[in-house]
Amino acid sequence: MERLRKIIYLLSRWIDKVAFVGLILMLILTCADVIGTKLISLPVPGAVEISALLGAVIAAFAMAQTEVMERHIRVELFLGL
């Protein structure tokens, strides 16, 4: 059982690093899209769709590490304020 926990822990750490790389890629993509649109009128094709996909991957992959660390995620929504 301890061996399985160690494998799950190592796998979740790897997945967490993939989520971090996805976050950095989303940051670079968004910056490139804004700069391209505002300065040279040439946006990155598909930037919105790629950012949405990366956001879903980041959220799903980060949850694995959060669960292994036995932590909680809290989301606050402000609607109609």
Secondary structure, DSSP 4 states (H G I P E B T S, - for coil): -HHHHHHHHHHHHHHHHHHHHHHHHHHHHHHHHHHHHHHHS-PPTTHHHHHHHHHHHHHHHHHHHHHHTT-----------
